[in-house]
């Protein structure tokens, strides 16, 4: 990945976890365990926004520079996931990416089914459900009580009626990593297209679209990639053919955007056909700066570091009498730990007053870990949770979540 946008605030090759942490001065005063929602603030991102403003001040409307940043972001994203730049579409969020994909499917007999999981992030699942007026039958696999996603869940329902198979690379609530490549392979064997949501994976574990074998993959830059909200991307496999062109479009989705021809609607063969209007330029600048921070980072070491922190937090909190949800094995554990509480928002709010940022979702408080986190962060968290229980009383038993009511198919 290019580090040209990071100036002197980037991290040099061969960086360690401690070196990576130094790029985020806010961590000197804040325990940031909310990267599953929004990454920590870095000097590099701050400097990138200043450069953008300076360009505007000096040139008024420096669109050529903005276009250069978009081009750089496309190349950085492609390098991150093992793709080529022409397989990457720049989009505002993952929901638009999901819609762009499903809008290209006719969803007519015989292939009318979208197969997903109850652990799908709601924003993606809602896009699938919104296709029911078009004739789509959305089939949710698994059960909410277990919180796990297995290949068998999918193969039990895949068949000649399956149009699209959707699976998260790491689940948003309980941070379990499904066997994505196996599920993608099963979908392909059934003759369906495959869609992977990697938002909770990019930035903390290796992601390689060739190894996964998917047709589409969506993610964004504001979480573990340490960027800002407003920038997501869609990978589309080269040579992919669909029933029709995307339903949502704009001038950036043209063969030649600068032709400014309102009478001609054409779509390039590259993934840019999924793009719409002008991207969020500040988020693009921020993404490129943040990508530079990962130069020289060993993804395997990131994975080991994060896994060790998850394990330390799980063992310490459990010893304190807390109830946590972790995956069956370290290999399938994502980058955050789910801490059960009867009132996750209250606990999260109290921790925030102590300078500890976490992210509540449903019945749990998500404690997410990144390469910039340390054992000292875990210690501070556990001490704060003990202090909270001293004020409110021991942790009460939390009911096991009931299976989610499945929508009509």
C-alpha positions as CSV (number, residue, x, y, z in Angstrom):
1,X,0.0,0.0,0.0
2,X,1.2,3.4,-0.8
3,X,2.3,5.7,2.0
4,X,2.6,8.8,-0.1
5,X,-0.3,10.5,1.6
6,X,1.0,10.1,5.1
7,X,4.0,12.4,5.1
8,X,6.2,12.0,8.1
9,X,3.4,10.7,10.3
10,X,3.3,7.3,8.7
11,X,4.8,4.1,10.2
12,X,8.0,2.7,8.8
13,X,8.5,-0.8,7.5
14,X,8.9,-3.6,10.0
15,X,6.7,-1.8,12.5
16,X,5.7,-3.5,15.8
17,X,2.5,-3.1,17.8
18,X,4.2,-0.5,20.0
19,X,5.4,1.4,17.0
20,X,1.9,1.3,15.4
21,X,0.4,2.6,18.6
22,X,2.6,5.7,18.5
23,X,0.8,6.9,15.4
24,X,-2.3,7.4,17.6
25,X,-1.6,10.0,20.3
26,X,-5.1,9.9,21.6
27,X,-4.3,6.5,23.1
28,X,-2.2,8.3,25.7
29,X,-5.4,9.5,27.3
30,X,-8.1,7.1,26.0
31,X,-8.5,3.4,26.1
32,X,-10.0,2.8,22.6
33,X,-11.8,-0.5,22.5
34,X,-14.4,0.5,19.9
35,X,-12.6,-0.1,16.6
36,X,-15.4,-2.4,15.6
37,X,-17.5,0.8,15.3
38,X,-14.9,3.5,14.6
39,X,-11.2,3.4,14.5
40,X,-8.9,5.5,16.7
41,X,-7.8,9.0,15.7
42,X,-4.3,9.3,14.2
43,X,-2.0,12.2,13.4
44,X,-1.8,11.0,9.9
45,X,-5.6,11.4,9.3
46,X,-5.5,14.8,10.9
47,X,-2.7,15.9,8.6
48,X,-4.5,14.6,5.5
49,X,-7.5,16.7,6.2
50,X,-5.3,19.8,6.6
51,X,-3.7,19.0,3.2
52,X,-7.1,18.8,1.7
53,X,-8.1,22.2,3.1
54,X,-4.8,23.7,2.0
55,X,-5.4,22.4,-1.5
56,X,-8.8,24.1,-1.5
57,X,-7.4,27.3,-0.1
58,X,-4.7,27.4,-2.7
59,X,-6.6,26.3,-5.8
60,X,-10.3,26.8,-5.0
61,X,-11.5,23.7,-6.7
62,X,-8.6,21.2,-6.9
63,X,-10.6,18.3,-8.5
64,X,-7.6,16.9,-10.2
65,X,-6.0,16.3,-6.8
66,X,-9.2,14.8,-5.5
67,X,-9.4,12.5,-8.4
68,X,-5.8,11.5,-7.7
69,X,-6.7,10.6,-4.1
70,X,-9.6,8.5,-5.3
71,X,-7.2,6.7,-7.7
72,X,-4.8,6.1,-4.9
73,X,-7.5,4.8,-2.6
74,X,-8.6,2.3,-5.3
75,X,-5.0,1.0,-5.6
76,X,-4.6,0.8,-1.8
77,X,-7.8,-1.1,-1.3
78,X,-7.0,-3.5,-4.2
79,X,-3.5,-4.2,-2.6
80,X,-5.1,-4.8,0.8
81,X,-7.4,-7.6,-0.4
82,X,-5.4,-9.1,-3.2
83,X,-7.4,-7.6,-6.1
84,X,-6.6,-5.4,-9.0
85,X,-7.8,-1.7,-9.1
86,X,-10.3,-2.3,-11.8
87,X,-12.1,-4.8,-9.5
88,X,-12.8,-2.1,-6.9
89,X,-15.7,0.3,-6.8
90,X,-15.6,3.3,-4.5
91,X,-18.9,3.7,-2.6
92,X,-20.3,5.7,0.4
93,X,-21.2,2.7,2.5
94,X,-21.6,-1.1,2.6
95,X,-25.4,-0.9,2.2
96,X,-25.0,0.8,-1.2
97,X,-22.6,-2.0,-2.1
98,X,-25.1,-4.7,-1.2
99,X,-27.9,-2.9,-3.1
100,X,-25.7,-2.5,-6.2
101,X,-25.0,-6.2,-6.2
102,X,-28.6,-7.4,-5.8
103,X,-30.0,-4.8,-8.2
104,X,-28.1,-6.7,-11.0
105,X,-30.1,-9.9,-10.4
106,X,-33.4,-10.5,-12.0
107,X,-34.6,-12.7,-9.1
108,X,-37.0,-14.4,-11.5
109,X,-37.9,-18.1,-11.5
110,X,-36.1,-20.3,-11.0
111,X,-33.5,-18.4,-9.0
112,X,-35.4,-16.2,-6.6
113,X,-33.6,-17.0,-3.3
114,X,-31.1,-15.0,-1.3
115,X,-29.5,-17.2,1.4
116,X,-28.0,-15.4,4.4
117,X,-27.6,-15.9,8.1
118,X,-29.3,-14.5,11.2
119,X,-25.8,-13.2,12.2
120,X,-25.8,-10.9,9.1
121,X,-25.3,-7.2,9.9
122,X,-28.9,-5.7,9.8
123,X,-28.0,-3.1,7.2
124,X,-27.0,-5.8,4.7
125,X,-29.9,-8.1,5.7
126,X,-32.4,-5.2,5.2
127,X,-31.2,-4.7,1.7
128,X,-31.9,-8.3,1.0
129,X,-35.3,-8.1,2.6
130,X,-36.2,-5.1,0.6
131,X,-36.0,-7.2,-2.5
132,X,-39.1,-9.2,-1.6
133,X,-41.5,-7.0,-3.6
134,X,-39.3,-8.0,-6.6
135,X,-40.1,-11.7,-5.9
136,X,-37.1,-12.5,-3.7
137,X,-37.3,-15.2,-1.1
138,X,-34.9,-14.4,1.7
139,X,-33.8,-17.5,3.7
140,X,-32.1,-16.9,7.0
141,X,-29.8,-19.8,8.2
142,X,-28.7,-20.6,11.7
143,X,-30.3,-19.6,15.0
144,X,-29.8,-16.6,17.2
145,X,-29.2,-18.6,20.3
146,X,-26.1,-20.3,19.1
147,X,-24.6,-17.2,17.5
148,X,-22.5,-19.5,15.1
149,X,-22.5,-19.7,11.4
150,X,-21.6,-23.1,9.8
151,X,-21.3,-24.4,6.3
152,X,-24.0,-27.0,7.1
153,X,-26.4,-24.1,7.8
154,X,-26.0,-23.0,4.3
155,X,-25.8,-26.3,2.4
156,X,-29.1,-27.4,4.1
157,X,-31.0,-24.8,2.1
158,X,-28.9,-24.2,-1.1
159,X,-30.3,-25.4,-4.3
160,X,-31.4,-24.6,-7.9
161,X,-33.4,-21.7,-6.6
162,X,-30.5,-19.9,-5.0
163,X,-29.5,-16.7,-6.7
164,X,-27.2,-15.1,-4.1
165,X,-25.3,-16.4,-1.0
166,X,-24.3,-13.8,1.6
167,X,-22.0,-14.4,4.5
168,X,-20.0,-12.1,6.9
169,X,-16.3,-12.7,7.3
170,X,-16.6,-12.0,11.0
171,X,-19.9,-11.5,12.7
172,X,-20.7,-8.0,14.0
173,X,-22.1,-8.9,17.4
174,X,-20.3,-12.0,18.7
175,X,-17.1,-11.8,16.5
176,X,-17.1,-15.3,15.2
177,X,-15.4,-16.1,11.9
178,X,-17.6,-18.4,9.7
179,X,-15.9,-20.8,7.3
180,X,-16.3,-18.2,4.5
181,X,-14.3,-20.0,1.8
182,X,-16.3,-23.2,2.4
183,X,-19.7,-21.4,2.3
184,X,-18.6,-19.5,-0.9
185,X,-17.6,-22.8,-2.4
186,X,-20.9,-24.3,-1.6
187,X,-22.7,-21.4,-3.1
188,X,-20.7,-21.6,-6.3
189,X,-21.4,-25.3,-6.5
190,X,-25.1,-24.5,-6.3
191,X,-24.7,-22.1,-9.2
192,X,-25.3,-18.9,-7.1
193,X,-23.3,-15.7,-6.9
194,X,-21.6,-15.1,-3.6
195,X,-21.3,-11.9,-1.4
196,X,-19.0,-11.4,1.6
197,X,-19.2,-8.6,4.2
198,X,-15.6,-8.2,5.4
199,X,-16.2,-4.9,7.3
200,X,-15.3,-6.6,10.7
201,X,-12.2,-8.2,9.2
202,X,-10.2,-5.8,7.1
203,X,-7.5,-4.1,9.1
204,X,-7.1,-6.9,11.8
205,X,-6.7,-10.0,9.7
206,X,-5.6,-11.1,6.3
207,X,-8.3,-10.8,3.6
208,X,-7.5,-12.3,0.2
209,X,-10.4,-12.4,-2.4
210,X,-8.5,-15.0,-4.4
211,X,-8.4,-17.4,-1.4
212,X,-12.0,-16.7,-0.5
213,X,-13.2,-17.2,-4.1
214,X,-16.2,-14.9,-3.8
215,X,-17.9,-12.9,-6.6
216,X,-18.3,-9.8,-4.4
217,X,-16.8,-8.5,-1.2
218,X,-17.8,-5.3,0.6
219,X,-16.1,-3.4,3.4
220,X,-15.2,0.1,4.5
221,X,-12.4,2.2,6.0
222,X,-13.8,3.7,9.1
223,X,-13.4,0.8,11.5
224,X,-10.2,-1.3,11.8
225,X,-8.7,0.6,8.8
226,X,-8.7,3.7,11.0
227,X,-10.2,6.1,8.5
228,X,-13.4,8.1,8.6
229,X,-17.1,7.4,7.9
230,X,-18.2,8.0,4.3
231,X,-16.0,5.6,2.3
232,X,-16.7,1.9,1.5
233,X,-15.6,-0.3,-1.4
234,X,-17.1,-3.2,-3.4
235,X,-14.9,-5.8,-4.9
236,X,-16.4,-7.4,-8.1
237,X,-14.7,-10.4,-9.6
238,X,-13.3,-9.8,-13.0
239,X,-15.3,-11.3,-15.9
240,X,-18.4,-11.5,-13.8
241,X,-21.7,-11.4,-15.8
242,X,-25.0,-10.4,-14.3
243,X,-28.7,-10.3,-15.4
244,X,-28.7,-6.5,-15.8
245,X,-26.8,-3.4,-15.0
246,X,-26.9,-1.7,-11.6
247,X,-30.1,0.1,-10.8
248,X,-28.4,3.0,-8.9
249,X,-25.9,4.9,-10.8
250,X,-24.3,8.3,-11.5
251,X,-21.7,10.0,-13.5
252,X,-18.8,8.2,-11.9
253,X,-20.3,5.0,-13.1
254,X,-19.8,5.9,-16.8
255,X,-17.3,4.6,-19.3
256,X,-16.0,8.2,-19.6
257,X,-17.3,10.3,-16.7
258,X,-15.8,13.5,-18.1
259,X,-17.8,13.3,-21.3
260,X,-20.7,14.9,-19.4
261,X,-23.2,13.3,-21.8
262,X,-26.7,13.3,-20.2
263,X,-28.1,11.3,-23.2
264,X,-25.8,8.3,-22.9
265,X,-26.0,5.7,-20.2
266,X,-23.1,3.2,-20.6
267,X,-21.4,1.0,-18.0
268,X,-17.7,0.1,-18.0
269,X,-16.7,-3.5,-17.8
270,X,-14.6,-2.7,-14.6
271,X,-16.1,-2.5,-11.1
272,X,-16.5,1.3,-11.6
273,X,-19.9,0.4,-13.1
274,X,-21.2,0.2,-9.5
275,X,-20.1,3.7,-8.6
276,X,-22.6,6.6,-8.4
277,X,-21.8,10.3,-7.7
278,X,-18.9,12.2,-6.2
279,X,-17.3,10.3,-3.3
280,X,-16.8,11.8,0.2
281,X,-13.4,13.5,-0.5
282,X,-12.4,14.0,3.2
283,X,-13.0,10.3,3.8
284,X,-10.9,9.4,0.8
285,X,-8.0,11.6,2.0
286,X,-8.3,10.0,5.5
287,X,-8.3,6.5,4.1
288,X,-5.1,7.0,2.1
289,X,-3.4,8.5,5.1
290,X,-4.6,5.6,7.3
291,X,-3.5,3.0,4.7
292,X,0.0,4.4,5.0
293,X,0.0,3.5,8.7
294,X,-0.2,-0.1,7.8
295,X,2.9,-0.1,5.6
296,X,5.3,-2.7,6.9
297,X,2.7,-4.3,9.2
298,X,2.8,-8.1,9.3
299,X,-0.9,-9.2,9.1
300,X,-0.1,-12.5,10.8
301,X,1.4,-10.6,13.7
302,X,-1.6,-8.3,13.9
303,X,-3.8,-11.4,14.1
304,X,-1.7,-12.9,16.8
305,X,-1.5,-9.7,18.8
306,X,-5.3,-9.1,18.7
307,X,-6.0,-12.7,19.5
308,X,-3.8,-12.6,22.6
309,X,-5.6,-9.4,23.9
310,X,-9.0,-11.0,23.3
311,X,-7.9,-14.1,25.3
312,X,-6.4,-12.0,28.1
313,X,-9.6,-9.9,28.4
314,X,-11.8,-13.1,28.3
315,X,-9.8,-14.8,31.0
316,X,-9.6,-11.8,33.3
317,X,-13.2,-10.8,33.0
318,X,-14.4,-14.4,33.5
319,X,-12.2,-14.6,36.7
320,X,-14.0,-11.4,37.9
321,X,-17.4,-13.1,37.6
322,X,-18.3,-11.6,34.2
323,X,-20.0,-13.5,31.4
324,X,-18.4,-13.2,28.0
325,X,-19.1,-14.8,24.7
326,X,-16.1,-16.0,22.7
327,X,-15.7,-18.4,19.8
328,X,-15.1,-22.1,20.2
329,X,-11.5,-21.8,19.2
330,X,-9.0,-19.0,18.7
331,X,-8.9,-19.7,15.0
332,X,-12.5,-18.6,14.5
333,X,-12.4,-15.7,17.0
334,X,-12.8,-12.3,15.5
335,X,-11.3,-9.1,16.8
336,X,-13.7,-8.3,19.6
337,X,-15.1,-9.9,22.7
338,X,-18.7,-9.8,23.7
339,X,-19.4,-8.9,27.3
340,X,-23.0,-9.6,28.5
341,X,-24.8,-7.1,30.6
342,X,-28.4,-6.4,31.6
343,X,-27.9,-2.8,30.4
344,X,-25.1,-2.6,27.9
345,X,-25.7,1.0,27.1
346,X,-25.5,2.1,30.7
347,X,-22.2,0.2,31.2
348,X,-20.8,1.6,28.0
349,X,-21.8,5.2,29.0
350,X,-20.2,4.7,32.4
351,X,-16.9,3.4,30.9
352,X,-16.9,6.4,28.5
353,X,-16.8,8.7,31.5
354,X,-13.6,6.9,32.6
355,X,-12.0,7.4,29.2
356,X,-12.7,3.9,27.9
357,X,-14.5,3.6,24.6
358,X,-16.5,0.5,23.8
359,X,-19.5,-0.4,21.6
360,X,-22.8,-1.8,22.8
361,X,-24.8,-4.0,20.5
362,X,-28.0,-5.9,21.6
363,X,-27.3,-7.8,24.8
364,X,-23.6,-7.3,24.8
365,X,-20.9,-4.7,25.1
366,X,-18.4,-5.2,22.3
367,X,-14.7,-4.9,23.4
368,X,-12.7,-4.7,20.2
369,X,-8.9,-4.9,20.0
370,X,-6.5,-3.6,17.4
371,X,-2.8,-3.7,16.8
372,X,-2.6,-0.4,18.7
373,X,-4.1,-1.8,21.8
374,X,-2.0,-3.2,24.7
375,X,-2.3,-5.4,27.8
376,X,-2.4,-2.2,29.8
377,X,-5.7,-1.4,28.0
378,X,-7.1,-4.7,29.1
379,X,-6.0,-4.1,32.7
380,X,-7.6,-0.6,32.6
381,X,-10.9,-2.1,31.3
382,X,-11.1,-4.9,33.8
383,X,-10.4,-2.5,36.7
384,X,-13.1,-0.2,35.5
385,X,-15.6,-3.0,35.2
386,X,-14.8,-4.0,38.7
387,X,-15.4,-0.5,39.9
388,X,-18.7,-0.4,38.1
389,X,-19.8,-3.6,39.7
390,X,-18.8,-2.2,43.1
391,X,-21.2,0.6,42.6
392,X,-24.1,-1.3,41.0
393,X,-23.7,-4.7,42.6
394,X,-22.5,-8.0,41.2
395,X,-23.2,-8.8,37.5
396,X,-26.7,-10.3,37.3
397,X,-27.3,-13.4,35.2
398,X,-28.0,-12.4,31.7
399,X,-30.7,-14.5,29.9
400,X,-29.5,-16.4,26.8
401,X,-30.7,-14.4,23.8
402,X,-33.8,-16.0,22.3
403,X,-33.7,-17.1,18.7
404,X,-34.5,-14.2,16.5
405,X,-37.9,-14.3,14.8
406,X,-37.3,-15.0,11.2
407,X,-39.0,-12.8,8.6
408,X,-41.5,-14.4,6.2
409,X,-39.7,-16.1,3.3
